[in-house]
Amino acid sequence: MPHVQVRVREISFEEDYERVLNLWQGIEKGMNVGRSDSPEEVRKKLQRDPDLFLVAETKNEIVGTVIGGFDGRRGMIYHLAVQKNFRGRGIGAMLLQEVEKRLQAKGCLKCLLLVLEDNGEAIQFYKNQGWRHASEDVVFMKEFFS
Ligand SMILES: CC(C)(COP(=O)(O)OP(=O)(O)OC[C@H]1O[C@@H](n2cnc3c(N)ncnc32)[C@H](O)[C@@H]1OP(=O)(O)O)[C@@H](O)C(=O)NCCC(=O)NCCS
């Protein structure tokens, strides 16, 4: 594939939501599109920290995303994904580094993310980006339904 220029920018809900959802739905593994990805939930997220929801775009299309979160103590990273035929060109690294920079600028000291155990490609990618497996931690979760 010829060299393409990619820029990372903040999402614009009105212009980008459908395209972002399409991208996520086309990711073959490592992405769980769920309740938090509905239009209402994405709008809710964007009211809180719109500057941490980033997309990578070429001239014509959105080819990557990352979502950051900061609660005043810890950072979280969600939905780092790059369209398959644009991988291996540094776009994932560009997205991750930009959201890390923004989290740090907000005062974030430590950041967490979840990777499925069988997602070897992503695990290697994060290790190469300076992340480590926090093997001492066990992840607990609770979902809320109204
Ligand atoms: C994990 C993921 C986001 C990485 O995205 P990516 O754009 O391929 O990542 P990068 O191109 O930045 O890095 C991938 C590799 O390509 C290499 N690379 C970067 N630029 C390159 C270039 N111009 N030419 C060739 N290789 C290059 C990098 O060195 C990197 O290798 P490394 O991981 O051994 O360091 C992508 O594989 C993906 O979307 N996976 C599916 C969704 C997923 O699992 N997300 C993680 C959820 S936790």
PDBQT file of the ligand as one rigid body, heavy atoms in Angstrom, charges set to zero:
ROOT
HETATM    1  C1  LIG A 201      -2.831  -3.395  18.579  1.00  0.00    +0.000 C 
HETATM    2  C2  LIG A 201      -3.025  -2.466  17.386  1.00  0.00    +0.000 C 
HETATM    3  C3  LIG A 201      -3.877  -1.264  17.800  1.00  0.00    +0.000 C 
HETATM    4  C4  LIG A 201      -1.659  -1.963  16.918  1.00  0.00    +0.000 C 
HETATM    5  O1  LIG A 201      -1.868  -1.030  15.861  1.00  0.00    +0.000 OA
HETATM    6  P1  LIG A 201      -0.793  -0.763  14.720  1.00  0.00    +0.000 P 
HETATM    7  O2  LIG A 201      -1.181   0.473  14.016  1.00  0.00    +0.000 OA
HETATM    8  O3  LIG A 201      -0.574  -1.986  13.893  1.00  0.00    +0.000 OA
HETATM    9  O4  LIG A 201       0.472  -0.491  15.609  1.00  0.00    +0.000 OA
HETATM   10  P2  LIG A 201       1.851   0.137  15.105  1.00  0.00    +0.000 P 
HETATM   11  O5  LIG A 201       1.971   0.120  13.625  1.00  0.00    +0.000 OA
HETATM   12  O6  LIG A 201       2.019   1.410  15.791  1.00  0.00    +0.000 OA
HETATM   13  O7  LIG A 201       2.830  -0.893  15.701  1.00  0.00    +0.000 OA
HETATM   14  C5  LIG A 201       2.759  -2.230  15.265  1.00  0.00    +0.000 C 
HETATM   15  C6  LIG A 201       4.112  -2.638  14.822  1.00  0.00    +0.000 C 
HETATM   16  O8  LIG A 201       4.399  -2.127  13.541  1.00  0.00    +0.000 OA
HETATM   17  C7  LIG A 201       5.707  -1.557  13.531  1.00  0.00    +0.000 C 
HETATM   18  N1  LIG A 201       5.716  -0.420  12.648  1.00  0.00    +0.000 N 
HETATM   19  C8  LIG A 201       5.461   0.841  12.947  1.00  0.00    +0.000 A 
HETATM   20  N2  LIG A 201       5.590   1.632  11.881  1.00  0.00    +0.000 NA
HETATM   21  C9  LIG A 201       5.930   0.811  10.872  1.00  0.00    +0.000 A 
HETATM   22  C10 LIG A 201       6.187   1.007   9.507  1.00  0.00    +0.000 A 
HETATM   23  N3  LIG A 201       6.159   2.218   8.958  1.00  0.00    +0.000 N 
HETATM   24  N4  LIG A 201       6.442  -0.078   8.742  1.00  0.00    +0.000 NA
HETATM   25  C11 LIG A 201       6.476  -1.309   9.300  1.00  0.00    +0.000 A 
HETATM   26  N5  LIG A 201       6.251  -1.543  10.592  1.00  0.00    +0.000 NA
HETATM   27  C12 LIG A 201       5.996  -0.499  11.358  1.00  0.00    +0.000 A 
HETATM   28  C13 LIG A 201       5.957  -1.130  14.910  1.00  0.00    +0.000 C 
HETATM   29  O9  LIG A 201       7.335  -1.183  15.193  1.00  0.00    +0.000 OA
HETATM   30  C14 LIG A 201       5.184  -2.128  15.710  1.00  0.00    +0.000 C 
HETATM   31  O10 LIG A 201       5.973  -3.217  16.020  1.00  0.00    +0.000 OA
HETATM   32  P3  LIG A 201       6.154  -3.587  17.532  1.00  0.00    +0.000 P 
HETATM   33  O11 LIG A 201       4.789  -3.726  18.151  1.00  0.00    +0.000 OA
HETATM   34  O12 LIG A 201       6.901  -4.857  17.420  1.00  0.00    +0.000 OA
HETATM   35  O13 LIG A 201       6.907  -2.429  18.084  1.00  0.00    +0.000 OA
HETATM   36  C15 LIG A 201      -3.673  -3.214  16.202  1.00  0.00    +0.000 C 
HETATM   37  O14 LIG A 201      -2.992  -4.429  16.007  1.00  0.00    +0.000 OA
HETATM   38  C16 LIG A 201      -5.151  -3.500  16.367  1.00  0.00    +0.000 C 
HETATM   39  O15 LIG A 201      -6.002  -2.663  16.069  1.00  0.00    +0.000 OA
HETATM   40  N6  LIG A 201      -5.504  -4.707  16.830  1.00  0.00    +0.000 N 
HETATM   41  C17 LIG A 201      -6.907  -5.119  16.950  1.00  0.00    +0.000 C 
HETATM   42  C18 LIG A 201      -7.604  -4.400  18.089  1.00  0.00    +0.000 C 
HETATM   43  C19 LIG A 201      -6.897  -4.640  19.389  1.00  0.00    +0.000 C 
HETATM   44  O16 LIG A 201      -6.524  -5.757  19.703  1.00  0.00    +0.000 OA
HETATM   45  N7  LIG A 201      -6.706  -3.557  20.142  1.00  0.00    +0.000 N 
HETATM   46  C20 LIG A 201      -6.118  -3.621  21.446  1.00  0.00    +0.000 C 
HETATM   47  C21 LIG A 201      -7.238  -3.713  22.449  1.00  0.00    +0.000 C 
HETATM   48  S1  LIG A 201      -6.591  -3.902  24.080  1.00  0.00    +0.000 SA
ENDROOT
TORSDOF 0
